[in-house]
Amino acid sequence: MSDGPAPRRSPGEPWGGVRPFAIKTKLGALVVISVLITTGLLMIAVRTRTELRFITVFSMIATLLITQFVAQSLTAPLDEMNTVARSISHGDYTRRVRENRRDELGDLAHTINLMADELEAQDRQRKELVANVSHELRTPIAGLQAVLENIVDGISAADPETMRTALKQTERLGRLVETLLDLSRLDNGVVPLKKRRFEVWPYLSGVLKEAQMVSSARAGIASRSGGHTRTDVHLHLDVSPPELSTHADPERIHQVVANLIDNAVKHSPPHGRVTVKARRGPSPQSLELEVLDEGPGIPQSEWHRVFERFNRGAVSAPHGPGSDGGTGLGLAIARWAVDLHGGRIRVAESARGCRIQVTLPGGPSSPS
C-alpha cells in the first residue's frame, strides 16, 4: 500500500522543524573553509619555505572554486524560480519549482508553488463561472425567445396560456439575475448586517408559510403553462424551547433558511418531508439551525463542494419530480450570509437524506 504524498509545509516552516542547511550557514561555512585553506597553505609555506606569492595564488584559486560551487548552488534555483514566475505572469499555471532544498530557497520554492496552485484554482473557477453563468442564462432566454418568435411568426397566438409560458421564463431569468446580484453584494461586503433580537418560533413559522405560498404561486403559473413545481412536500418546524430567541439580521437569516428549504424541497421524494429544527447554541443568544430532507442525500466526498457556486452535486437523479434543478447558487448564498454573521454552515451525518447545520454566534456585535 502506498503511503501517499508527503505532507506539504506551510510557508516559512523548515523541514522537520529545523533548517540544517540555511543559506547563512552555508555562507559562514564558506568563510571558515576559505580561512582554513589560507591558513593551511601559509603553514605549509613556512615549513617548506615556499614563496608567498605561490601560496597566495593557490589560496585564491581554491577559494574561488569553493565560492563558485556555493554560488552555483544558490543561483541555479533562483533561475528556475524566475523562469516559473515568468510563465505564471503569462498565464501558464502548470509549471512548478522543484522543492528539493532544505533552506530558505526551498521555502521560497514552496511558496511559489502554493501561489501557482491558488492562481490555477482561481483561473479554473473563473472559467467555470463564466461557462455556468452562460449556460444558466441561455436556458430561460432561449425559451423566452422561442415563445416570442412563435408569436411574431404567427405560429401561436398571444393568448393567456402562451403569455404565461413567456412569463414563467422571464421570472426564472429574473430569479437567476437576482441571486447573482445577491451573491455579488455578499462577496463585496456591501450588505450591512442589521442585527436585532427576535423570537425564533414566530420568525421561522413565517419563513415556512412564505415558502409554501411562493411554491403554490409558482405551481399555479406552472400548471397553466404545462410545467411542474413541487407542492407535495410537507414542511415541518421544530423549535425547542418554544421561547427560543437569537440576535441576528432577520433579512439575511431569512435568505439562509429560504434557500435551504428550497434546496431541500427540490431534492425531496414525492410527498416527502422537510424539517427545520432550531435549538439554543452554546453561547447566549446563539442559535443552531438544521434543515433535513428525505432525498438521496449527498455523498461524503461532495460535502466540501456543496456550497460552491453552481455546484449541483454528483448524485444520480438528484432532483425530485418537477424540479428544474435550480441554479446551484442557493447554498452558496446561504454560506456567505452565514459567514457575514461569523457563523458556520456544513453538511452533517444523517441516516436518511441530507442534513444541513447552521451555527450562528449571536451577540450584539457585528463582524468586522
C-alpha positions in Angstrom: 0.0 0.0 0.0 1.3 3.4 -0.9 1.9 5.9 1.9 0.6 8.7 -0.2 2.2 12.0 -0.9 4.3 13.7 1.8 2.5 16.4 3.7 3.2 19.9 2.4 4.8 22.5 4.6 3.4 25.9 5.4 5.4 28.8 4.0 8.4 29.6 6.3 8.2 26.2 8.1 11.5 24.4 8.0 11.8 20.8 7.0 11.2 18.6 10.1 11.0 21.6 12.3 14.7 22.6 11.8 16.6 24.1 8.9 20.0 22.3 8.8 21.3 23.9 5.6 20.3 27.6 5.9 21.9 30.0 3.5 23.6 31.9 6.2 25.1 28.6 7.5 26.5 27.9 4.0 28.0 31.4 3.7 29.5 31.1 7.2 31.0 27.7 6.2 32.4 29.2 3.1 34.2 31.9 5.1 35.5 29.3 7.6 36.7 26.9 4.8 38.4 29.8 3.0 40.3 30.9 6.2 41.3 27.3 6.9 42.6 26.8 3.4 44.6 30.0 3.5 45.9 29.2 7.0 46.9 25.7 6.0 48.7 26.9 2.9 50.6 29.5 4.9 51.7 26.9 7.4 52.9 24.7 4.5 54.7 27.7 3.0 56.5 28.4 6.3 57.6 24.7 6.8 58.6 24.2 3.1 60.0 27.7 2.6 57.7 28.1 -0.5 57.4 31.6 -1.8 54.4 33.5 -0.5 53.2 34.5 -4.0 52.6 30.9 -5.0 50.7 30.3 -1.7 48.6 33.3 -2.4 47.7 32.2 -5.9 46.9 28.7 -4.8 44.7 30.1 -1.9 42.9 32.4 -4.3 42.2 29.6 -6.8 40.9 27.2 -4.1 38.7 30.0 -2.5 37.3 30.9 -6.0 36.4 27.3 -6.8 34.6 26.8 -3.5 32.8 30.2 -3.9 31.8 29.3 -7.4 30.4 26.0 -6.2 28.4 27.6 -3.5 27.2 30.4 -5.7 26.0 27.9 -8.4 24.0 26.1 -5.8 22.3 29.3 -4.8 21.7 30.9 -8.2 20.5 27.8 -10.1 17.2 27.5 -8.1 16.8 31.3 -8.4 17.0 31.0 -12.2 14.4 28.2 -12.1 12.1 30.3 -9.9 12.5 33.2 -12.3 11.5 31.0 -15.2 8.5 29.7 -13.4 7.4 33.2 -12.3 7.6 34.4 -15.8 5.4 31.5 -17.0 2.9 32.3 -14.3 2.9 36.0 -15.3 2.0 34.9 -18.9 -0.9 32.8 -17.7 0.8 29.4 -17.6 -0.1 28.0 -14.1 1.1 24.4 -14.8 4.8 24.8 -14.1 6.2 24.2 -10.7 9.5 24.7 -8.9 11.4 21.7 -7.6 11.2 21.5 -3.8 14.4 19.6 -3.1 16.2 22.0 -0.8 16.2 22.4 3.0 17.0 26.1 3.2 15.3 29.5 2.6 15.3 28.9 -1.1 13.3 25.7 -0.5 10.8 27.7 1.5 10.6 30.2 -1.4 10.1 27.4 -3.9 7.3 26.0 -1.7 5.6 29.4 -1.5 5.8 29.9 -5.3 4.2 26.5 -5.9 1.4 27.4 -3.4 0.8 30.6 -5.2 0.7 28.8 -8.6 -1.8 26.3 -7.1 -4.0 29.1 -5.9 -3.8 31.0 -9.2 -4.6 27.9 -11.2 -7.6 27.1 -9.0 -8.9 30.7 -9.3 -8.4 30.6 -13.1 -10.3 27.3 -13.3 -13.1 28.7 -11.1 -13.3 31.8 -13.2 -13.7 29.8 -16.4 -16.3 27.5 -14.8 -18.2 30.6 -13.5 -18.3 32.1 -17.0 -19.4 28.8 -18.5 -22.0 28.1 -15.9 -23.5 31.6 -15.9 -23.7 31.5 -19.7 -25.4 28.1 -19.5 -27.9 29.2 -16.8 -28.8 32.4 -18.7 -29.1 30.7 -22.0 -31.9 28.3 -21.0 -34.6 30.9 -20.0 -33.5 33.3 -22.7 -33.8 30.5 -25.4 -37.3 29.6 -24.0 -38.5 33.2 -24.0 -37.1 33.8 -27.5 -38.8 30.7 -28.8 -42.2 31.8 -27.4 -41.8 35.3 -28.8 -40.7 34.1 -32.2 -43.7 31.8 -32.4 -46.0 34.8 -31.7 -44.2 37.0 -34.2 -44.3 34.3 -37.0 -48.0 33.6 -36.3 -47.4 30.1 -35.3 -49.1 30.7 -31.9 -51.4 33.4 -30.8 -50.6 35.8 -27.9 -53.2 34.1 -25.8 -53.0 34.0 -21.9 -51.5 30.5 -21.9 -48.7 31.5 -24.3 -48.0 34.6 -22.3 -47.9 32.6 -19.1 -45.2 30.5 -20.6 -43.2 33.6 -21.5 -43.8 35.0 -18.0 -42.5 31.8 -16.5 -39.3 32.0 -18.4 -39.0 35.7 -17.6 -39.5 35.0 -13.9 -36.8 32.3 -14.0 -34.4 34.7 -15.6 -35.2 37.3 -13.0 -34.6 34.9 -10.2 -31.2 34.0 -11.6 -30.2 37.6 -12.0 -31.4 38.4 -8.5 -29.4 35.6 -7.0 -26.3 36.6 -8.9 -26.7 40.2 -7.7 -27.2 39.0 -4.1 -24.0 36.9 -4.3 -22.1 39.8 -5.8 -23.2 42.1 -2.9 -22.2 39.5 -0.3 -18.8 39.0 -2.0 -18.1 42.7 -1.9 -19.3 43.1 1.7 -21.7 45.8 0.7 -24.6 44.1 2.5 -24.6 45.6 6.1 -25.9 43.5 8.9 -28.8 44.9 10.8 -28.8 42.7 13.9 -31.6 42.7 16.4 -33.1 40.3 18.9 -36.1 38.3 17.7 -38.0 35.2 18.8 -37.2 32.2 16.6 -40.6 30.3 16.5 -42.8 33.0 15.0 -40.0 34.1 12.7 -39.3 30.7 11.3 -43.0 29.9 11.1 -43.4 33.0 8.9 -40.5 31.9 6.7 -42.1 28.4 6.2 -45.5 29.9 5.4 -43.9 32.3 2.9 -42.1 29.3 1.3 -45.4 27.5 0.9 -47.1 30.5 -0.6 -44.3 31.0 -3.1 -44.4 27.3 -4.0 -48.2 27.4 -4.5 -48.0 30.6 -6.6 -45.3 29.0 -8.8 -47.3 25.9 -9.1 -50.4 27.8 -10.3 -48.3 29.5 -13.1 -46.6 26.3 -14.0 -49.8 24.2 -14.2 -51.4 26.8 -16.6 -48.3 26.7 -18.8 -47.9 23.0 -18.8 -44.9 22.9 -16.3 -44.5 21.3 -12.8 -43.5 22.7 -9.4 -43.1 20.9 -6.2 -46.2 21.3 -3.9 -46.3 17.8 -2.5 -43.5 18.2 0.1 -44.6 18.8 3.7 -42.7 21.5 5.7 -42.3 20.8 9.5 -41.0 23.2 12.1 -39.4 22.0 15.4 -38.2 24.8 17.8 -37.1 23.9 21.3 -37.6 25.6 23.7 -40.6 27.5 22.3 -39.5 30.8 23.7 -36.1 30.5 22.0 -34.6 33.8 20.8 -31.5 34.9 19.0 -29.6 38.0 17.9 -29.0 38.3 14.2 -30.0 40.0 11.0 -33.5 38.7 10.2 -33.3 39.6 6.5 -30.1 37.6 6.0 -31.3 34.7 8.1 -34.5 34.6 6.0 -32.2 34.3 3.0 -30.3 31.4 4.5 -33.4 29.4 5.6 -35.4 30.1 2.4 -32.5 28.9 0.2 -32.0 25.8 2.4 -35.7 25.0 2.3 -35.9 25.5 -1.4 -32.9 23.2 -2.0 -34.4 20.5 0.4 -37.7 20.6 -1.4 -36.1 20.2 -4.8 -34.3 17.0 -3.6 -37.2 15.5 -1.7 -39.1 12.4 -2.9 -42.8 12.6 -3.7 -44.8 13.6 -0.7 -41.6 13.9 1.3 -41.0 15.8 4.5 -38.6 18.7 5.1 -37.9 19.5 8.8 -36.5 22.8 10.1 -35.0 22.5 13.6 -33.9 25.3 15.9 -32.0 24.8 19.1 -30.2 27.1 21.6 -26.5 27.3 20.9 -23.6 27.1 23.4 -23.4 30.9 24.0 -26.1 33.4 25.0 -28.5 34.2 22.1 -26.6 31.9 19.8 -28.6 29.6 17.5 -28.3 26.2 15.9 -30.4 25.5 12.8 -30.9 22.3 10.9 -32.7 21.6 7.7 -33.3 17.9 6.9 -34.9 16.3 3.9 -35.7 12.7 2.9 -34.0 12.8 -0.5 -31.0 10.8 -1.8 -28.5 12.7 0.3 -25.1 14.0 -0.6 -22.0 11.7 -0.9 -19.4 12.5 1.7 -16.9 13.1 -1.0 -19.0 16.0 -2.2 -19.5 17.7 1.2 -16.7 20.1 0.7 -18.1 21.3 -2.7 -21.8 21.6 -1.7 -21.5 25.4 -1.0 -19.6 26.2 -4.1 -21.3 28.3 -6.7 -23.2 26.5 -9.4 -22.4 23.2 -7.8 -25.4 20.7 -8.2 -23.8 17.6 -6.8 -22.8 14.3 -8.3 -25.7 12.1 -7.2 -27.8 10.3 -9.7 -31.3 11.7 -10.3 -30.6 14.4 -7.7 -33.8 16.4 -8.1 -37.3 15.4 -7.3 -40.2 15.2 -9.9 -41.0 18.6 -11.3 -37.7 20.2 -10.2 -35.7 22.1 -12.7 -32.5 21.5 -10.8 -32.1 25.1 -9.7 -29.1 27.3 -10.4 -26.6 26.0 -7.9 -26.5 29.4 -6.2 -28.8 29.0 -3.3 -26.4 27.2 -1.0 -23.5 29.5 -2.0 -25.6 32.5 -0.9 -26.6 30.7 2.3 -22.9 30.1 3.1 -22.0 33.8 2.5 -24.9 35.1 4.6 -23.8 32.8 7.5 -20.2 33.9 7.1 -21.3 37.5 7.4 -22.6 36.6 10.9 -19.3 34.9 11.8 -21.2 31.6 11.9 -20.7 28.2 10.3 -22.7 26.1 7.8 -21.9 22.5 7.0 -23.3 19.1 5.9 -23.7 16.7 8.8 -24.2 13.0 9.1 -27.7 11.8 8.5 -29.3 8.3 8.5 -31.5 9.5 5.6 -31.5 12.3 3.2 -29.4 15.5 3.6 -28.8 17.4 6.8 -27.5 20.9 6.7 -26.4 22.5 10.0 -26.1 26.2 10.6 -24.5 27.7 13.8 -24.9 31.4 14.5 -22.9 33.0 17.3 -25.5 35.6 18.3 -24.3 38.5 20.4 -24.9 42.2 19.8 -21.7 42.9 17.9 -21.4 42.7 14.2 -18.4 41.1 12.5 -15.8 43.4 11.3 
